[in-house]
């Protein structure tokens, strides 16, 4: 198996079938003892973690949790 210039590899069909990896499945690469392991992940464990990490420390407005919740729920009606 060869890595492309874009860093891509093809997962053999036997492995995809066995692990249930289909188009748009989330996977992660983990280094373990000098080896790289490919793992199928759930959307929440991989994608959610990446989103939270990407957003961590980006806020420029200081608001309390109650203030944020009030904004997301909308102002109370009359």
N, C-alpha and C positions, 0 to 999 in steps of 0.2 A: 504494500500500500504506500502511496506517495502523497505527500502534502503539496497542495497547489501553491502558486505564488500568493494567493489570498489567504493561505493558512487553512484551507479546507481539506477535509478527508471524507471519504464515503464510508458510512457504516455498513458493513456487510448485511445483506438481507436476512440471513439467518439470525443475526444478533438483533436486528430491528424487530423481526417477528417475535422472537423469544421474549424481548423486553416490552413489546407493545409500543415501540417508537414509531410514530407516524408523522407526516408533515405537520409542522407547527408544535410538535412536542417540545417541552423544555428539558434541556440536558445541561449538565455542568461538568467541567473538568476539574479534578482534584489531584494534587500531587501527594503521593504517599510513598515514602521510602525510596525516592529516586525514580518512581514510575508515575505515569499519568493514568488516572482511572476516569472513565466516562460513566456518569450516572444519570439515569432518568430522574427528573425532579418533578414536583408538583408546581403549578403556577404560583401558588402563594409562597412556597418556600424559596424559590429562586427569583422569580420576577419581582415579587413584593419586596424581598430583601434588597434587591438591586435598586428599586425605586426609592426605598427609604434611605439607603446609604447615599444615593445621588442627591437627595434633598436635604440630608442632615447638614445643619449649619448654614443654610442658604437664606433663612428668613432675615429680613431687615426691619421688620415691624415687631415691636414688643407688645404682645397681647396675652391676656390670661386665657385659660382653657374655656372659661365661661363666655368670654367675649367672642372667641372663635366659634363656639357652639351657637351663640346667638346669631352670628352672621350666616352660618350654614343653614340654620333653621328659618331664617327670615324674621323680620320684625313682627311682633304680635299684631294681630288685626284689631280693628276698633271695637 
